[in-house]
């Protein structure tokens, strides 16, 4: 029986491009990623934007908080700086047409609870319900998303601290129980705490495992052999090579 290869998820800023830019999304899609991942925050006036951290760097090299400023205020500060061009703060709406046209999937990594409803509204606006899902949701955010937007697919993000304080099996069981409680479609786990027993246990519950963020080709191959559902990487080209080698070694049908 031929084993399928995991989905290839392009992390924000893949292939050494500037994260949270149109080019970062484009290169992931051009290289053949199945999924592109972007971090989402919300401005004071409720605009979902692409950003990992709440701080935004102005032209004067001052740090301001995205959540405390309107989108128009933040974009007014986009200009030339002494260290090069400050990239524009992109709206989530700016990249969704690319995803829509590609037919691929977008992984929306929510950094704040306030992103749940405006992001879901944009997903519906662009007709991307089957091409988008939430991540960035540990237990409480996942439960909140389920209450506010039950039709949106979402992953449960593993709580790394849980794996530091409990025996591995207990943490694994608790994580999968939390995912099922919040009606998650799978579990998003930092690869540094991933074990084969986790993948096998989750599979027994019908719970796909998404591993992040993997840059080493040997680990990519190992996780593929374990049967993870998705591998997130910045080095999309390497994962594409691993995929080809993996397929070449599969028995012919």
C-alpha distance (Angstrom), angle and dihedral (degrees) to the residues before:
residue distance angle dihedral
X1 . . .
X2 3.80 . .
X3 3.81 114.0 .
X4 3.79 115.5 -138.5
X5 3.80 120.4 -127.5
X6 3.80 120.3 -119.1
X7 3.77 121.4 -98.9
X8 3.80 111.1 -89.9
X9 3.79 110.3 -126.0
X10 3.81 117.8 -166.8
X11 3.79 110.3 -143.2
X12 3.80 118.4 -138.2
X13 3.80 106.6 -85.0
X14 3.79 94.3 25.3
X15 3.81 120.5 176.4
X16 3.82 91.2 18.9
X17 3.78 93.7 -64.9
X18 3.79 121.1 141.8
X19 3.80 107.5 -83.1
X20 3.79 119.6 -116.9
X21 3.78 95.2 23.5
X22 3.79 132.9 119.8
X23 3.80 88.9 -113.4
X24 3.80 91.9 56.8
X25 3.79 90.3 54.9
X26 3.79 93.2 42.8
X27 3.81 95.6 51.4
X28 3.79 92.6 50.8
X29 3.78 90.7 52.4
X30 3.81 93.4 42.8
X31 3.81 92.7 52.7
X32 3.79 91.5 52.7
X33 3.79 105.9 -98.8
X34 3.79 114.9 164.0
X35 3.81 92.6 -149.6
X36 3.81 134.9 25.5
X37 3.79 118.6 -153.2
X38 3.81 124.2 -148.9
X39 3.80 132.5 176.7
X40 3.79 115.1 -126.7
X41 3.79 131.8 -154.0
X42 3.80 131.1 163.5
X43 3.78 130.6 -125.8
X44 3.78 123.3 -133.5
X45 3.80 89.9 -94.5
X46 3.81 92.9 52.2
X47 3.81 101.2 -100.4
X48 3.83 113.7 147.6
X49 3.81 109.1 -132.0
X50 3.79 135.9 180.0
X51 3.80 108.2 -103.6
X52 3.79 137.6 124.7
X53 3.80 98.1 -158.8
X54 3.78 130.1 41.4
X55 3.80 91.5 -127.6
X56 3.80 119.1 91.1
X57 3.80 123.7 -166.3
X58 3.81 115.8 -131.1
X59 3.78 126.6 -153.4
X60 3.80 88.5 -99.7
X61 3.83 87.8 57.0
X62 3.79 91.0 -110.5
X63 3.78 119.8 142.5
X64 3.78 116.7 -129.5
X65 3.78 130.1 176.4
X66 3.79 116.7 -108.4
X67 3.80 92.1 -148.6
X68 3.81 91.2 55.6
X69 3.81 97.1 51.8
X70 3.77 135.8 63.0
X71 3.78 118.8 -116.7
X72 3.80 91.3 -111.3
X73 3.80 91.3 53.1
X74 3.78 91.5 51.1
X75 3.80 95.0 47.4
X76 3.80 92.1 49.1
X77 3.81 86.7 66.6
X78 3.80 93.8 55.9
X79 3.81 107.1 110.3
X80 3.78 143.5 106.9
X81 3.80 116.2 -45.5
X82 3.76 133.0 -170.2
X83 3.82 90.7 -102.2
X84 3.76 97.4 49.7
X85 3.76 134.7 -79.2
X86 3.77 115.8 -23.7
X87 3.83 104.6 -133.2
X88 3.80 115.2 -119.9
X89 3.77 119.1 -101.2
X90 3.78 100.9 -112.0
X91 3.75 124.6 -147.0
X92 3.79 115.7 -131.0
X93 3.79 84.7 -122.1
X94 3.82 88.8 65.1
X95 3.82 94.0 66.1
X96 3.79 102.4 36.1
X97 3.84 94.4 82.6
X98 3.83 88.2 58.6
X99 3.78 90.9 52.6
X100 3.78 91.5 44.4
X101 3.80 93.0 51.9
X102 3.82 93.6 45.1
X103 3.78 95.3 53.3
X104 3.82 87.1 -136.7
X105 3.81 128.8 122.7
X106 3.80 132.3 -98.6
X107 3.80 121.8 -146.2
X108 3.82 106.0 -150.7
X109 3.81 107.0 -155.6
X110 3.79 103.4 -159.2
X111 3.79 113.8 -150.2
X112 3.81 95.8 -177.8
X113 3.80 136.9 32.0
X114 3.80 89.7 -124.7
X115 3.81 89.3 69.1
X116 3.80 95.0 65.5
X117 3.79 100.5 83.4
X118 3.84 102.5 34.6
X119 3.81 91.2 45.9
X120 3.79 91.8 49.6
X121 3.80 89.0 49.6
X122 3.81 90.7 56.1
X123 3.80 92.2 46.5
X124 3.80 88.6 55.1
X125 3.81 92.8 43.3
X126 3.81 90.8 57.7
X127 3.79 94.1 40.1
X128 3.80 92.1 -118.4
X129 3.79 101.1 136.6
X130 3.81 90.0 122.8
X131 3.82 93.4 41.4
X132 3.79 100.5 50.2
X133 3.77 140.8 58.6
X134 3.79 138.3 171.3
X135 3.79 124.8 -112.8
X136 3.80 129.5 166.9
X137 3.81 88.1 74.0
X138 3.76 117.4 133.5
X139 3.80 115.1 -177.5
X140 3.81 101.0 -70.7
X141 3.81 95.2 43.3
X142 3.79 90.9 45.4
X143 3.80 90.7 52.8
X144 3.81 90.6 46.9
X145 3.80 91.0 50.1
X146 3.78 89.5 50.3
X147 3.81 90.6 53.2
X148 3.81 95.9 44.1
X149 3.81 101.9 34.8
X150 3.81 109.0 13.8
X151 3.81 92.3 165.8
X152 3.83 92.7 62.0
X153 3.80 116.2 95.0
X154 3.78 114.1 -127.9
X155 3.77 143.7 176.4
X156 3.78 124.8 -136.0
X157 3.80 110.7 -124.0
X158 3.78 110.3 -139.5
X159 3.78 117.0 -117.6
X160 3.81 103.0 -124.8
X161 3.81 90.8 -161.8
X162 3.80 89.1 61.1
X163 3.80 89.0 61.8
X164 3.80 90.7 49.7
X165 3.79 94.6 53.0
X166 3.81 104.4 36.0
X167 3.80 133.0 51.3
X168 3.79 108.4 -90.1
X169 3.79 96.1 -109.3
X170 3.80 92.9 49.8
X171 3.81 91.6 49.2
X172 3.80 90.2 47.5
X173 3.81 93.1 50.9
X174 3.81 92.3 45.9
X175 3.81 92.0 49.2
X176 3.79 93.5 52.4
X177 3.81 91.2 44.7
X178 3.81 89.8 53.2
X179 3.80 90.3 49.3
X180 3.79 91.9 52.2
X181 3.81 92.4 45.7
X182 3.81 89.9 56.5
X183 3.83 93.2 43.0
X184 3.81 92.3 -117.9
X185 3.80 120.1 174.5
X186 3.80 92.3 -138.4
X187 3.79 147.6 -26.4
X188 3.80 124.6 -85.9
X189 3.80 108.9 -152.8
X190 3.80 135.5 -178.7
X191 3.78 103.7 -114.9
X192 3.81 92.6 -133.5
X193 3.81 90.1 72.7
X194 3.79 96.9 37.1
X195 3.79 119.2 117.8
X196 3.76 130.6 178.1
X197 3.80 90.1 -115.0
X198 3.81 88.9 61.3
X199 3.81 92.0 53.9
X200 3.80 91.6 47.2
X201 3.80 94.5 45.8
X202 3.81 92.7 48.1
X203 3.80 90.9 46.5
X204 3.78 89.2 55.9
X205 3.80 87.7 58.6
X206 3.79 93.1 46.8
X207 3.81 89.5 -109.2
X208 3.85 114.7 139.8
X209 3.82 116.7 -144.4
X210 3.81 122.1 -133.7
X211 3.84 113.4 -163.1
X212 3.81 123.1 -154.2
X213 3.08 142.3 -136.2
X214 3.83 108.4 -4.6
X215 3.81 122.7 167.9
X216 3.82 102.2 159.2
X217 3.82 115.1 91.2
X218 3.80 93.8 -147.7
X219 3.79 90.3 55.6
X220 3.80 90.9 45.9
X221 3.79 88.7 56.1
X222 3.80 92.6 45.3
X223 3.80 93.9 51.6
X224 3.81 90.5 46.9
X225 3.80 89.3 53.8
X226 3.81 90.0 49.2
X227 3.79 89.1 56.4
X228 3.81 103.7 -113.9
X229 3.78 113.0 171.1
X230 3.81 97.9 -135.8
X231 3.79 139.0 11.1
X232 3.80 119.1 -155.3
X233 3.80 116.6 -152.6
X234 3.78 142.4 157.5
X235 3.81 88.8 -146.0
X236 3.78 98.0 69.3
X237 3.81 93.1 162.3
X238 3.82 91.0 59.0
X239 3.79 92.4 49.5
X240 3.81 90.0 49.4
X241 3.84 88.5 54.4
X242 3.80 91.0 48.9
X243 3.78 89.5 50.2
X244 3.80 92.5 53.0
X245 3.81 92.5 48.0
X246 3.80 89.9 46.3
X247 3.80 91.2 53.3
X248 3.78 92.5 46.3
X249 3.80 90.1 56.6
X250 3.79 95.0 49.5
X251 3.81 115.7 105.4
X252 3.77 114.2 -101.9
X253 3.77 116.1 -111.3
